[in-house]
Amino acid sequence: MSHRGPRGLLLLAIAFMVIGVVLPFLMVLGILAPTFALCFLSFALSLGGIILGLVTTAHLVRPKRGDPDQD
């Protein structure tokens, strides 16, 4: 995967979180069979999306050091 910057990582985090919500919803509706692997994948995607989103957001809002406009 090529480096697309923090905005690309934020979009990836959002995609992970959406997939992590859609999979359990499909399991509850009975469209997908709730296996251990699928439940774990859903949890891992949700957690990974939250962590990746938090780290990327912190990277985006971090003030740049040495910038004279920050005083």
C-alpha positions as CSV (number, residue, x, y, z in Angstrom):
1,M,0.0,0.0,0.0
2,S,1.4,3.3,-1.0
3,H,1.6,6.2,1.6
4,R,-1.3,8.5,1.0
5,G,-0.9,10.7,4.0
6,P,-3.1,11.2,7.1
7,R,-6.3,11.9,5.2
8,G,-6.0,8.5,3.4
9,L,-5.4,6.8,6.8
10,L,-8.4,8.6,8.2
11,L,-10.6,7.3,5.3
12,L,-9.2,3.8,5.9
13,A,-10.1,4.1,9.6
14,I,-13.6,5.1,8.7
15,A,-13.9,2.2,6.3
16,F,-12.8,-0.2,9.0
17,M,-15.3,1.1,11.5
18,V,-18.2,0.9,9.0
19,I,-17.3,-2.7,8.1
20,G,-17.0,-3.4,11.8
21,V,-20.6,-2.2,12.3
22,V,-22.1,-3.7,9.1
23,L,-20.8,-7.3,9.7
24,P,-22.6,-7.7,13.1
25,F,-25.7,-6.1,11.7
26,L,-25.7,-8.7,8.9
27,M,-25.2,-11.4,11.5
28,V,-28.2,-10.3,13.5
29,L,-30.4,-10.2,10.4
30,G,-29.3,-13.8,9.7
31,I,-27.7,-13.0,6.3
32,L,-24.3,-14.1,7.6
33,A,-23.7,-17.0,9.9
34,P,-22.1,-15.8,13.2
35,T,-18.9,-17.7,13.4
36,F,-16.1,-17.1,15.8
37,A,-13.7,-15.9,13.1
38,L,-16.3,-13.5,11.7
39,C,-17.1,-12.1,15.1
40,F,-13.4,-11.7,15.9
41,L,-12.8,-10.0,12.5
42,S,-15.6,-7.6,13.1
43,F,-14.3,-6.7,16.5
44,A,-10.7,-6.3,15.3
45,L,-11.8,-4.1,12.4
46,S,-13.8,-1.9,14.8
47,L,-11.0,-1.6,17.3
48,G,-8.4,-1.1,14.6
49,G,-10.5,1.6,13.0
50,I,-10.9,3.5,16.3
51,I,-7.2,3.3,17.1
52,L,-6.1,4.3,13.6
53,G,-8.6,7.1,13.6
54,L,-7.5,8.5,16.9
55,V,-3.8,8.3,16.0
56,T,-4.4,9.9,12.6
57,T,-6.6,12.7,14.1
58,A,-3.9,13.4,16.7
59,H,-1.4,13.6,13.9
60,L,-3.5,16.0,11.9
61,V,-4.2,18.4,14.8
62,R,-0.7,18.4,16.3
63,P,0.8,21.8,16.1
64,K,4.0,22.1,14.1
65,R,7.1,22.9,16.2
66,G,9.1,25.9,15.3
67,D,6.2,27.6,13.6
68,P,6.4,31.4,14.5
69,D,2.6,31.8,14.1
70,Q,1.9,29.5,17.1
71,D,2.7,32.2,19.7
